[in-house]
Amino acid sequence: MKLFVNGTHLYYTPTGLGIYTENIIRELLKELDNVKVFSGNTHFKHKASQKFIRTSSYLDPRNGTFGHFFRIGWEQSFLWAYTLIERPDILFSTVHEGVVLPLIKTKQVITVHDLIAVKFPQHFKRLKYYFAHFLPFILNNSSAVVCVSENTKKDLIEYYHTYDKPVYVIHPGYDKGRFSPKDPEKVKKKYNLKEYFLFVGDMRPHKNLNRLIEAFDRLNSDLQLVIAGKKDERFYPKIEQLAKGKGLGRKVKFLDYVPLEDLPYLYSGAIALTFPSLYEGFGLPALEAMACGCPVIASKISSLPEVCGDAAYYVDPYNVDDLAGALYKVWHEEGIRGKLRNMGLERAKLFSWEDSRKKHVKLFEELVSSSR
């Protein structure tokens, strides 16, 4: 089987989609030999580096809207032409991007992580048009779609109700060599932390940080709320202003982007991961936290119950009182924390990148077999 991978979301200092892309590419290269990966990342180290086709740095997702438009153009020109010439069996995209032009013998498979721009179009003023008007063409030109959760599959079928191709749910995994219980003291000293709740993720409105800060304020405690995520200038100033307005300037700590090597220690030292998101395609921080023995307080909606099972303390993310009550109980009751910690460690064992890789390869092989 000859496989092409659209790995343009493989980039330095990765978050969400980048972490997924890096790990699934690394896994596929373990099992498959006839692979070419298209990526502009020069920091990704792998013994099969000769299998990488280097692309322009302009394709980098961190270039924002410009990078997105540039990637669309590149995918419809260079990637399409290269695929026509080389004729791989599978063209796999690790994200919701791909080729809209005919591919003849090649089967295209794309990955849909979430439909956040559809669910909250008011916060994605440009991306919502991509999901509404361009993604349907890519879907129609794909032989199958991978969704990272049953919740995302449900959303996909509900919104693109005319889509009639196979949709496979393949959960992501986590880096077992990195995420496990650690001694947090070194990282606590590095970031000047004491006793804290933790949030990991970006600062977009659907992450619900406003309500989280309001709930934290109601504890009236000396605890810290640590927010580990890039200080996106579109959202950070208002969130910081909210915290300062409530007199929480010293208690709410914004760490900006945290290196991956520090995250397991932050998880391990936290009272709990607080994840009251209004929508998630999967929720990788919740899985990483459970793997580190960190109790999880999570929304009872979207994909998080699918990820956490019985191993999280669930809240109504729209109800500040409910969220504040959860923070108080998990903080004060060691029995609850211990139960969540133990159940989370067991729950995390159900997810692995190895299992994800096996399911992807099986899917690819089925598509190739069906065309012969």
N, C-alpha and C positions, 0 to 999 in steps of 0.2 A: 504494500500500500504506500502510495506516494502522498505525503501530506504537506500542505502549505499552511503556515500559521500567520495570521495578521496580528502581530505583536506590537503594534504601535503604542499600546498603553503600558509598555514595559519601560519604566523610567526610574531615575534616581530619586531617592526619598519618596517611595511609593505610599499611597493610601489605598483604600478600598479596591477599586478596579485594578490599580497597579499591583497590589499584593496578590490579587487573584491571578492576574496575567503572569506574573513572575513564577508563581508556584505551579500553575498548570502547565506552563511551558517546560519548566524543569522536570516535571513528572513525565510528560510526553516524550521528552528526549531520553529518558531512562529506558523506555520500552521500544520506541520506534526508531529505525535507522534512516529511512528515506524521508527526511524532514528538512524543510527550509523555513526559517523564521524571519519575518520582515520586522526590523526594529532599528530605531536610531540610538538605542541605549548602548553606551560603551562601558558601563559599570557592571553589567551583568556578566558574572564569571561562570563559564561552563566549559568542560573539556571538549564539547562539540561546537566550539565557537566558529568553526569553518562552515557550519550550517546556517549561519546568520547572514542575511542580506541587509546591509546597513542602509537605512533610509535617512532622509533629511531631518535635521533637528527642528525644522518648522512644523513637523507633525506632532511634536510633543504636546500632550493634553494640557500641560501647564501654560501653554501659550493662549489658552482661553478660546474665545470665539474665532480668532484668527487661525489658531491651530486646528480647530474643528472644521472650518471651511477648507483649509489646506488639505486635511486628511481626506475629506469627501472627494475633492478633486483628484488627489493621488490615487485613491481607491478605484475611481472610475476610469483612470487612465493607465498609470504604470502597473498597478497591481492587476488590473483586468487584462492588460496586454501580456504581462509576464505569465499569467495563469493560462491564457490561450496558447501561448507558445510552448510552455512546459507541460501543460495538461496533467496536473496532479489529480489524484482520485478525489481528494478532499481539500477544500479551502475553508479553514476554520478561523473565525474571528472570536477573540476572547471577550468582546464587548458587542454592543448592539449596532455595529457598523459592518459594512460589507459592500458588495458589488451589485449594481442593479442591471448591468448589461448581460446578455446571454453568455454562458460559460461552456456551452456544448457538452463535453463529457464530464466535467468537474462538478461534484456535489458541494454546494455551499452550506455551511453550518454556522450560525451565529449564536451568541450568548446574550440573553436579555437578563439583566440583573434586577432591574426595577422599572416601574413606570412613574417615577416621581414627577417628571415634567407633565405628565397627564393628570396625576392626582392633585398637584399644586401648581397649576399653570401660571398663577399670579406671581410666583417666585422664579419662574423660568421663562422669561419673556421672549427669548429667542429659541431656546431648545424645544419649547412646546411645539413650534412649527416643524421642527425636524421629526418629532414623534408623530405628528398628525399627518404630514404630507410626504415625507421622504422614507421613513422607516417602512411603511407599507410596501413600497417597491422592493426593498431589500428582503422583506419577509416573503414576498411572492417569488423572489428569485432564489430562495433558499430551499433546500431539500428537507431540512429539519431545524428546529430551534432548541437550544438548551436554556432552561430557566434554572436559577439557583435555588428556588424554593417553590413549593406548591402554591404559596400565596402569589408569587409573581406569575406563575402559570395561569392561575385563576384570573388575574388582572389582564394578562395578555389576551386570553380567549374572550374575556368580557369586552375589552375595548376594540380589539381587532376581530370582531365576530365573524368576518368572512374568511379568516385564515383557516386553511384546511390541511396544513402539513403537520407531520408528527411533532409533538412538543414533549421533550424529555426533561424531567426534573433531576438534576445532579447537584447535590449539595457541595459546597466548597469544604475544604478541610482547614487545618491550622498547622503551623510549623511545630511539630512535637519536640524537635531539638531545641527550640527556643522557649516555647510557652509551657512552663511547669512552675510549681511553687518555688519561690526564691526568698533569700534573705534581703529585705528591702532597705536595710539601714544605709547602705552606700548611696543609693539613689535618693533616699529621703534627705540625706545631708546635702547632696548635690543641688536639690531644688528647694531646700529649706522647708521641709514638710514635717508636720506633726501628726495629728490624727485627722484623717480626711476621707471624704467621699470622692469618688473619681468619675469623671465623664471623659470618654474617648471618642473623637469624631470631629467632623467639620461643624461650622457654626450656622448653617443654613436654618431658616425659620422652622422647618419641619422637624428639626432635632429637639425643639421644645425647650431650649435653654432658658427662655424667659420664665416659664412656669417652674422649671427646676430651681432657679435662683429664688423665686418667690417662696417656694416650699422650703428651701434651705434656710431662708431668713426666719421662718416661723419656728425653727428649732431654738433660736435664741441661745446659741451655744458658742463655745470657743473652737469648734471644729473648723476645718477648712474644706472648701469645695474646689477640687483641682480639675481644671478643664484642659485636657491635652488634645490640642488640635490647632491647625494653622490659623493664625490671626488674620483671617480674610477681611480686608478693609471694607468690604461691602456690608459686613455684619458685625464685626468685632466692636467697633466704636459704640454702637447702640447697646450691646450686651454689657460692655464694661461700664457704660454710663448708668445702666439699670442697677448694676451691683453697687456702684459708688453712691447712687441715689438712696440706696437702702442702708448705707453705712457699712457695706461689706467689702470695701476696697482692699482691706488686708486679709480678709477671709476667703475671698474668691480669687484663686490664683490661676492666671492664664499662662500656661507654659509654652504656647505656640507649638509648632511641630516637634514631636518627641521622637528621637531616633528609635528604631525598632529594638535595638539592644537594651534600651531602658524600659520598654513597655512591660515586660514580665515582672520587673521589680516594682513598678508602679501598681500593677494589678495586685501583686502579692501583699503589698503594704496597705491597701485600701480597706476601709470598713466595708464598702461595697462599691461595685460599679453601678452608677445610676444611669439608666438608659431609657428615658421616657419619650422616645421618639414617636412622632405621629405617623410615621411610615418608614418601613425598611424593606428592602428587597430580600435581605438575608439577616444581617446584623453580626458581622464578624467580631467586633469588640466583645459581644456577649459570650461568644464561643471561646475567645482567647482568655477572657476573665475566668470562665469556669475551669479551663485547663490549668490556670494558676491558683486555683483554690480560692478565688475571690467571689464572695456572694454577689448575686445579681438582682437588682431591682429593675424591672423592665415593664414596658407597655404590654397590656393584655390584648393588643390589636396587631394587625399586620402579620409579619412573618416571625416575630419574636417567640410566641408560644411554640411554633414549629421547631425553632432552634433550641430553646431552653427546656422544653417539656415541663416536667414537674420541678425543675431545679432552679426556679426563679421566684421572687416575690413580685407578683403582678399588680399593676396599678392602672387606673383609668388616667391616661395621659392628659386628658382635658380637665381633670379635677385636681386642683392644687391641694385641697384638704387631704385627698386620698394619697397623693404623693408625699406630702409632709408627714402623714401618719406612718407611711412605709419607712421613711428615713428614720423616724423616731424609734419605731419598733426594732428595726434591724440594728440600730445603734445601741439600744439599751438591752436587748435580749440576746445574750450569747448563745442560748439554745437555738434560736432562729438562725443566727449566723453560722453556727456549726453545722446545722442541718443543710443549709443552702450550700455551704462549702463542700461537704461530702457528696451531696447529690450532684453538684456541678462537676466535680472531678469525674464521677461515673458517667454523667451525660456527655461530657466532652469526648469520651472514648468512642462514641458512636460515629464520630466524624474524622475523616483522614483524607489527605491528598492522594494517598495510594488508591483508596477506594474510588475517589473522583476520577483518577486517571484510568482505572480499569473500566469504568462505565463509559467514559469518553471513547476509549479505544473500541469497546464493544459496539457502540453506536456507529462509529466510523466504518467498522468492518461490515456491519449490517447494511449500511448504505451502499458500500462498494459491491457487496454480494448481490444486492437487489438489482444492480445495473448491469450485471453480467449474464 
